[in-house]
Amino acid sequence: FSFLLLAVICSCRVDASQVKFGPLCSGNSSNRKRGCDTKYGCGSYGASRDGGKRKHGGLDIVCADGATVYAPFDVTLNGKAAPYIKNNAINDGINLRGEGLCFKLFYVKPVSYSGTLKKGEKIGTLLPMQTVYPGITSHVHVQMCDKSDPTKYF
């Protein structure tokens, strides 16, 4: 019996290294990453910020202001994740868990901060990035809870 129980437990564990995010944003089914903006830098993980004083801690996925943001796989919503200390029009986001991963989505107004969603269900709406950063390529910021590079999941 213990062998059978162990086999069942092992078969249920998710290998997070094999996880791939499904489409995050309406209008960007391929999860196209934000490139570089002259004024605001690049959307890749580790990109320089503030003249090299700090590094970008996530990956930016292109998403238009007001677009629908979707669950990339079955997820549990685990509360608010605000990207800034000082409040502004885009200071909202959500903590999520799913497929063995813990991650945050910033610049999203979620439908709810708790509960569960199935892959493809609406998490929320992208907030108006252009009001805070005029001319930036609007995007969802994906940040792993442990601050590791999320690029491999896309």
N, C-alpha and C positions, 0 to 999 in steps of 0.2 A: 504493500500500500504506500509506504513512504517513497519508494522509487517512482510510482505513478504520480504522486502528489508533486514531487520535485520536477518531473517532466512537464506537468501542467504549468507549474509556476514559471519554469524556464521558457516555455513556449509563449507565455503571455508578456514577457519582458520585451520592450521595444529597444531596438538598437538605434539610438539617436543619430549615429553617424550616417544612417541610411535615410533619414528624414529629409523630405523636400517640401518647402512651403508651396501650397496651392496659391492661386491668384489672390492677392491682397486687395486690389483696388479695381473698381469698375473702370473700364477704359484702358486697362493695362494687364491683360490676361497672361502676359509672359513675364510679369514682375521685372520690367525693365528698370535698371538701376539709374539713379540720378548721376549725371556726369559732373562737370565742373561749371560753376557760375563765376563770372569775373569778380563780382563783389562778395560772394558768400562762400567761396571755396568748393570743395568736392564732396560728393556723397558717399565715397567709399570708406570702409572701416579703416581707422588709423590716419585718415587725412589730417593735414595740419590745420590748426585753428589758432586764432589770435597771434599770428606771426610766429608760429612754432611753439608757443607756450603750452599748448595742450593738443591732444589728439581727439579726433572724432570717434566717439565710443560706440557707434552703431553703423548700420547700412541704410541708406535712403532709397526707397522704392517710389518711383514716379506715381503721383496721384493728383488729380485736379482738385482744387478747392471745391468743397461741396459734394465730392464723389462718395460713393458707398464703399466702405471698407468691410471686407469679408473675413470670416474665420478661415485660416489657411489649412486647417485640419480640425478635428474635434478638439475643442478647448474648454478649459474651465476659466472663468473670469474671476480674478483675485484682487479686485480693488483698483483704486485710482493710482495713476503714475504720472505725476506732474513733472515736466522737463525743466521748469524754471523755478527759481526761488521767488522772483518778482512776477506777479500776475500780469498776463496780457491775453490777447484774443485767441491765442493758440496753446495756452498753458493747460492742456488736458491730455489724458492718455489712459492706458489700461494695462494692468499686469495680467499675464496669461500663463497657463500651463497646458501642455498637450504633447503627445508623442514623445514623452520623456524630456521635453525641453521646458525651460522657464524663460520667458521673454516679455518685453514691454513694447507697446506701440505708442508712439508719441504723435501729437497733433491730431488726435482723433477724439471726437465727442461720442462716447459709447452710448448705445441704447440702454445698457445696464452695466454696473460695476461688479455684479455677482451673477452666478448661475453657470450654465453650460450652453455651448453652441455646437452644432454639427458643422462639418466642413462646408463652406459656401454660404452659411447663414450670415446675416448682417451683424457685424460688430458695432458699427456706427458710421459716422460721417466725417470726412476730412475737414478740419477747421480752416478758416480763411487765412492761409499763410501769407498771401499777398498784402494783407493789411499790416503785417509785422515786418515782412521782408520783401518789399516791392521788387519784382523782377527775378526772384529766385524760382527755380523749378520746383513747384509744389510737390510734396512728397510725404509719405509715411516713414517715420524713423523707426527702425527695428533694432532693439538693443537687447542682448542677452542679459539675464539677471546676474551672471558671473562676469560680465563685461568682456567675454570672449568674442571672437569674430564670428558674426552670423553668416558671412558670405557663403560658406560651404553648404548652407541649407537652401540656397537659391540656384 
